[in-house]
């Protein structure tokens, strides 16, 4: 393999195991010679993981490539630690050719250390030693002289110089523990470097396990033990919309719920409060979790309404404390405060709720706090947890370089941060709506009576799936609960589930009538009722969209059960728009006509029935419907999906109680 191929293989192997480093955390590098295309002479270059990449999924395209001589010449012009941020821009003048990733702040560490291969990682075991009050002594006890200690310093050019100096002074060392931060290892070959990284990580793990106290978080606090699974998840579903609404005060966020054994144990212990107040330490951790979490201080069995009231009090206190933290450390050059809401909320007996701009960011924030719990456990097991000072956390959280990185992020999609549930989304119109909402940035739950079809669509769009019979109130509530547990809450519901029975009045049975109304009239009511409860608990508004029909206003032949059920749905839109508007919940409808292609309803017999009514071949039904319209165009599922997006995508914020025809123009169905 080439040197870059070796580097990518090593990075992927290290990044595949969460014991070695967190998602998108750490960086790796290799040095080697290439032919300079200008001079034809060999030139030493550095390949290093670029800014923002993830080791587990790294490819060669994610590497920055720099000329080693120019990178090391920066030492001669380095203006000192007070101006070291200027060196990041200088890395661009060291690049070898075009393309590749942008160099990260850790580039100097890799280039200045005299070793062909270097790994910088964030293992929980290594950070536990790095954040222990007597970390230097514990490092010596754990590793002898094979691993040295480097005092805390914010990542940057000076840290690279520090590590290079420690390596030069300790030729026997295979790496270092970086105070408050992580580890760095090196080797003459890629294999040796990986071996040395793993030796540091595993040796630290074994040291903590053998040397550590059995209950580092203290004894269990009575009443704070984990609730039984079903009770725990029911309570989490009840609290999640409230917590997400609070966490969305400054900016709408998506949530993630974690109730792993390690989290629940931490939440049950005596040291929960004091340790959580100290906050996280590794920069990768608190950049995503904020400096500290919000911790509910009530027992697991406290009434839900008491927990909700306490959450609101604690949220107000948290925002005030965060604003005070910002004021304590900000200066004239600091970026504006980004938001004072918590990213992590801990509820004893229930679990952890983590938040971010999208599902991945929320999940990663939760994973990072689990890392932080592991770090605190390890540090407390052998010493006292002593993270970096609050002032240093602020310097990183409100670093100009971090602000510039955030500014480079792509503009969010219109539905970013929105959470949707679409019923009947395993096929046809519902599937098209789910696909469109996901493409516009929403997190989507696919609900369908056909669980396999729902799972297939969810896998395609990266959503979640639930098997749901909308005529069953318990099943509907379970679908809402599954959505809030998956994403933290709910913002957008599309009542699309339906079926069609086309018969003349005298052939329509009571069962036909009841089934038609149970699925569409009653089903829409049940879904809207359960969703509205969650939206009201959130307190940040929402959208409910009914997929009604042109038949809600058009009196078609042999269609009494279907048309009446659609008219019921259409009037629910008006009634609920009037009732829910005070909560910021908008209710609108879409009236399609004759969506034949891709329709589960038409494929299930409705198409044959309607074709018989109109005296055309079933295969020509779509064309027939098109010809009876003003525009002479066939209506497809994606046209209905476009109308749903138009109603919910942000341009019609003041519109509620509206029905949008998607029928290519049927004069008899004009709204008047």
N, C-alpha and C positions, 0 to 999 in steps of 0.2 A: 504493500500500500504506500501511497505518497504520504508525505508528512501531514498535509491537511486531512487526508482520509483517516490516518491514525488518530488525529485530534478529534475528528467528528465521532469516530467509533468509541474513543475513550469517554468523550462527553456524554454520548447517548447511554453508555453503560453506567456511568456515575449518576446521571440524571434519572435513570429508570427506577432507582431505589430511593424512596423518600427519607430513608435514614441518612442518606448522604447529603442531600440538599433539598431546599424547598422549590416549588414551582417558580421558574424564571429567576431563580436565585443562583448566585455564584457565577464564575466564569473560568474558562480554561484557555491554555495557549500552548503554542509550539513555535520553535525557531528553526530556521533552515535556510538553505541557499537556493536561489532561483537565478535564472539568466536574465540580466537586465536587457530588455529589447532595444534600448538605445545604444548601449556600449558593447553589448555582447559579452560582458564580463559577469562573473558570479556576484550576486548581491545577497546579503543576509537580510531576511525579512522575519517579521513576527506575524503569525496568524493567531487571532484572539477572538473569542466570542464577542459579538457586537452588542451594542446597547439594546436592552429589551428582549433579548432572545431567551430561549429555554434550553437547558442542556439536554433534557430528555428527547427533544424533537429537533435538535440543531442539525442543520445541513451546511454544506460549504458556502451557500449563499448568505448564511448568517454570520460569517466570519469577517472581521475587519483585517486588512492586510497592510502592514506598515513597514517602511524601511527601518531596519534596526539602528543603523548609524545615525540617521536623522532623529529618531526617537531619543536615543541616548544623548545626542547633542543638546537636547532641551535642558539638560542639567546645567549647562553653561549659561543659559539665559533665564533660568528659574528665578522669579523675583521674590520668592519666599512664601511662607505658609499663608500670609495675609492676602496674597494675590494668586493663590494657586489655582483658582477656578479659571484663570486666563489660559492655563495650560491645555484645557480641553479643546479650545479652538485651535491651538497649535498642533494638535494631533492631525488635523486635516492636511497640514503641510508635510506630514510624514507618510501619507498614504502612498502605497505602491500601485500605480495604475488607477483605473476607475472601477466603479461597481463595489460590491461587497457591502457589509453593514457599517453603520456609524460606530466609531470607537467609543467605548464606555469610559466612565470615570476611573475604572480600575485598570485601564490600559498601562499606566505607568508601572503598577505593581508587576505586571507580567514582563514588561520590557526591561526594567532596571534590575530585576533579580537575575543573577548570573547562573542560569540553568536552562538547558534546552527545552524543558517541559515544566509547566507550572499549572497547578490547580488551586483555585480559591473557592471554598465551599462553605455552606451554612448548615452543618449537621447539628441536630439537637444536642448530641453528646458533647461536641466541641464547644458549642455556645454555653452549655451548662458550666463548663470549666471557665469559659471566658467571662461569665457574669457572676462567678462566685467571689465573695468578698476577699478571700485569700487565694485568688486564681493563680498568681505566679508560683506560690509554694505548692499548690495542688498539681500544677503542670509539672513541676520538678519531681514531685512524688510519683506521679502517674507515668511519666515518660523518661525520667532521668535526663540525660543530655541529648536524647534523640529529637526532642521537640523543644524549641525555645519560646519565650513569652515576648509579645510586643504590646506595649501599653496602648490603650484606646487612642485612636485618632480617626477623625472623619475620613472616609475614603477620598483618595485624591493623590496628587503627585508626591506630597510629603510622606504619605503612608508607604508609597512605593520605595522611596529612599530609606525609610525606617527599616522595612523588611529586608531590603538589599544589604543594609549595614549589619543587621542581626545575622543574616546568612553568612556574610563574610567573616564575622567574628566567631561563628559556630560552624566550622566546616563539617563537623560530624552530624549536624542536624539534618533531618529529612523534611522539616517544616516548622511552622510556628502556630501558636494559639494567639489570635488577635483579640486583645481585651475588649469585652463587650460586643463582639462582632462575629467571629467565626474562625476558620482555619485556612492556612495556605500551606501547600506541600509542593515539592519539586522532585525532579529526577532526570537522569541522563538520557533515558528513553521514555517513550510514552508508557510502556508497560511498567517501568519502575515508578514513574510518577503516580500512576493509578494505584499501584501497590502501596506506595507510601501514604497516599490519601486514605486508603482503606485501613491501613495500619493505625493511623492516628484516630480515625473514627471508631474502629472496633475496640482499640485499646481503651479509649475514653469510656465507651459503653461498658466494658467489663469492669473498669475501675469504679464507675458510679454504682454498678450493680453489687459489687463485692464490698465496697467501702461504705455504701450509703445507708442511712437510717431507714427503718422499715415503713415509717409513716411521715414522710417529709412535709405533708400538708397539715399535720396535726390530726387530732381525733375527729370522728364524725360528729356533726352537730345534730342532736335529735330534732327530727322534723324536716331536715334538709336532705334526707336520703332520696334517691331516685324513685319516682312513682312507677307503678307497674306499666308495662308498655302501652296497653290500650288507653289507660287513663292519661298517661304522659302525652301520647299523641293527640288525644282529644283536647287536652288543655293547651297544647302547642298550637293546634288549629284555631282554638278560640282566641288565643293571645296574639298570634302572628299578625293579623291585619292591624291590630292596635299598635303593635310595636313598629311595624313597617310605616304606618302613618306618622308616628312620631319621628322615626328616622328619616322621613322624607320632608321634614319641615323646610329645609333649605333647597333640596333637590330630590326629585323622585328617584328612589332606588329600588333595586330588586333584592330579594332576600334569599337566604339559604339556612336550613335548619340542621343542626348536628346534635345528636344525643348519644354519641359514642361513650363507651365505658369510662375512658379517660376523662372526658369532659364532665360527665355526671359525678365521678368521684371527686374531682376538684371542687365542684359546686357544693358538695356535701361537707366539706372540711372546714375546720376552724380558721385556717389561714387564708381562706378565699378572699375576704375583704382586704386585709393588709397587702397581700401579694398582688391582687388585681390593681390596687391603687398605685403600686410601684410602676406598673406599665411594662411594656415589652422593651427589649434592648436592641436586638439585631435590626439594623436599618431596614432590611427587607420586610421585617415583621411590622413595625409600627407605621411604616408608610402606607400599609394597607389596613391596619387595625386601629389606627389612631393611637395616641400615647397611652390610653387606658380605656377599658370597657365601662359600660353602664352595668351595674350589678344590682339585681333586685334583692332586697334584704328581708324578704318574708319567707316563711316556711313553705314547703312544697304543697301543703294541704290548705293553704289560705284560700278563702273564697275567691273565685275569678274576679268578681267585681272589686274586691279589695286590692288584688294585684294590679288591675287596670288603673285604679286610682293612684296607687303607689308609683306605678310606671310613669304616670303623667307628672307627678311631683319630682321624681328622680330625673326625668328628662329636662325639666326646667332647671334643676340644679346642675345637671351635666352641662347644659348650654352656657350657663353663667360661668361655671368653672373653666370651660374650654376658652371662652372669651377672655377670662382673666389670665389664663396660660398664655394666650396670644399677646395680650397687652404687656405681660411681664417681660417678654423676650423680643418683641418686634422692635425694629428700628425704622428709620426713615426709608431704608432701601428694601425692607421686607415686602414680599408680595402680599396682596390683600388676603384677609382671612377667607379660607375656601368654604367654610361651613362648620357649624358647631354641633352637628348631630353625631351620635355615636355610630361607629361601624360595627361594634360588637356589643350585644346585649346578652347577659347571662341570667338565666332564671333557674334557681335551685330546684331540683327535682324534675325539671322539664328539659333543659338543655340550653344550647347556644344558638342565637340568631345573629347571622352576619349579613352585612349589606354592602352593595357596590353598585356601580352604574349599570351592570348587566349581570347575568347569571354567573358567568365565569368569574368575574371580579368578586362577586359575593361569596362564591364557593372558595376561591383562593384566600380571601380574607379569613374565612373560618378555618381553613387548613393552617394558615399562618398562626392563628391564635392557638390551635392545637399544638403547633410547634413551640409556641411560647409557654404553654402549660408544661410540656415535656422539659423545656429548659429550666423552668422554675422548680420542677420536681427534682431534676438532677442537681441543681445548685443547692437547694435546700437539703438534699440528702447528704451532702458532704460538707456544707458550709452554710452561708447565708446568701440568699439571692440579692445581688447588688448591681442593678442595671446601670447603664450610662446615665449621667445627670440629665435632668429635664431640659436644661439649656442646650445640651448637645442634641437632644431629640428635636428641639425646635429648629436648630441650625440645619438639620437634614430635612425635616418636614417642609420647611419654608426656604429651602435652598433655591437660589436663583437657577441653578442647573436643573433641579427637579421641576421648577415652574416652566422652564423652557421645554423640557421633555413633555409635560402635560399640554403645552401649547401646540406641540407638533402632532398631537393625537388627531385622527380624522374626525370630522364633524359627525355627531351622532345621527343615526337614522331617525325619521319622524316618530316612530313608535318605540324608540329606545327607552327602557325603563318601564314600559307598559306590560301588564300581565293579562293575557286573554284566555277565555274558555270558549270553545266553539262546540256546540252540540251537533250530532249527526255529521261529524267531520271525517268519518272514515272513507267517504267517497263523495263524488259529485260536487255540488255547490259548497258544502261544508269544507271539503278537502281544499278546494280552490281558495276559500276564505282563509283557512288556516295557513296555507302556503303564502298568501299575500301578506298576512299580518306578520308572519315570521320574517319574510323578506324585508319588511319595513322596520325590523328591529324588535318586535314584540316577543316575549316569552309566551308560548302557546301550549295549552292543554287541549288534547284531542279527546273528546268524549263521544262514544258511539256504542250502540247496542252490540255491535260486532267488535269485540275486543281485539281480535287479530288485525282487523283493518285499521283500528285506531293506533295500535302499536306500530304498524308499518308506516303510517303517515307521520307519527311522532318521531320515528327513527330517521325519516327522510329530512325533517325540518329541525331536528334537534330539540323537540319539545318533550312533553310527558303525555302518557296515555292513560285513560280510565275507561273501564267498561261501565256504561251507565244506561239505565232504563229511565227516561225522563218522566214516566208516569208514576214512578216510585219516589216518594219524598225522601226516604232514607238514602236511596241511591244517588239522588240529586245532591243531598247534603254531603255525601261521601265524595262526590266529584269536586265540590267546592273546597272541602277540607284537603283533598289531595293537591289541589291547585295552590292553596295557601301554604301548605307544607313544602311544596316543591319550589315555590317562587316568593313566598313571603306575604302574598296578598292577592288581590284581583282588581283589575281596572276596567276590563272590557269583556262583556259577555255577548255572544251571538246566539240567539235562539233560532237554530236552523233545523233541528231534528224534525222529521216529518214523514208522513206516508200519504198515499193518495188512493182514494176509492171512488171510481167513476161509475155511477149507476143512476138510472132514473129513480124518481121518488118512490114509485110503487115497488121497486126491487131493492131499495135500500133498507137493510134490516136494522133493528135496534143495536145489534152488535157492531155493525158497520159504523153507525152514528157514534156510539160510545168510544170505539177504538179511535176513530178519526179525531174526536174531541179530546180524548185522554192524552193522545200523543202531542197534539199541537196546541190546543187551548189550555188544558190542564198542565201539560208538560212545560209550556212556556211560562205559565204562572209560577210553577214550583221553582224553576230555574231562576226566574227574575226575583222571587222572594228570597231565596237563599243567597243569591249574589248581592242583592241590595243590603241585606243584613251585614255582610262582610264589608261592603263598600262604606256603609254608614259608620261601622266600627273604625275603619281606616281614617275617615275624615278628610279624604283628598279627592272626593268626587269619583266620577267614572262614567262609563258608557254602557248602555244596554241596547242592542240592535236586534230587531225582529226581522227574520226573513219571512215576510208575509207573501202576498201574491197579487197579481192583477185581478185575480178572482175574488179578492176581498171587496172589490167595488164593481166588478163586472159580472153580470148574471149569465153565466155560461150554461149550456144545456147538460142535463144528466149529471149534475155535479153538486147536489144539495149538501151532502155531508162535508165535502172538502171546502166548498165555498163558504159555508157557514162557519166552519172552524177558522178559516183564514180571516173572515170578518171579525171574529172574536179576537184573534191575535192583533188585528189592525186597531181595534178599539182599546186593547190593553196598552198599546203604545201611547195613545192619547191620555188615558187614565194615569198611567205611571209617570209620564212626562210631567203632568200637573202635580202629582204627589211627591215625586222624588227630586224635583228641581231645587228645593230648598237645601238639599244635601249636596248640590253640585253634580248630581247624577243626571245625565242627559239620556233620553229614551227616544229612539228613532226607528224607522222601519224601511225596508226595501221591498218593492213590489215587482218581482220578476214575472216573466211570462214565457212559458214553453221552453224551458231549458232542457233540451233533449240529450245533447251530447254529454257523455260522462255522468249522467244523472242516475243515481241508484234507484230513485222513484220510478223513472220511466223504464228502466231495465227490469224492474220488479213487477211489471204487468200494467202499470198506468199507461205506458206508451201504446200498448196494444189496444187498451180500452178506448183511449182518446182517438186513436187512428180509426177504430171502428165507428165511433160517433161521427167523425168527419168524413168517413168514406175514402180514406187514403191509405196507401201502404205504410206500415209502421216505419220502414226505413226512410220514407219521404216526409215523416211528420215534422222534422225540424224545418225543412224547406217550406212545408205548408204554413207553419206558424209564421215564418218570415214573410211570406207573400201577403199575409193579411195585415201586416203592419204598415205604418206610414213610411218608415225608412227602408222597408224590404230587406231587413237584416236579421239573421238568426242570433238569438241570445245564447251566450255560452257561460259556463260557470265563472270564468275569469271576469266577465262583465259585472256580475253580481258582487264578486270580491272587490272590484274596483269601487263600487258604490259604498261598500262597507268601509273601505279605507278612506274614501272622501268624507264620510261622516265622522270618522274617528281620528284622522291623521293630523289634526291641529288647525286646519283652515276654517272649520265651521264650529268654532268654539261657542257661538251664541245661538246655535240651532238645536231645538228640541221639539218633539211632537211632530216631526216631519216624516212623510212617506216619500221615498224616491222611486219613481217608476223606472224599471230597467226592462222595457218591453218593446223597444224599437218603435214605439208609438202605436198605441191602441186607443183610438179616440173614445171608444165606449168606456175605457178605464181611466180617462182623464180625471184628476182630482178636482172637485169643485164644491 
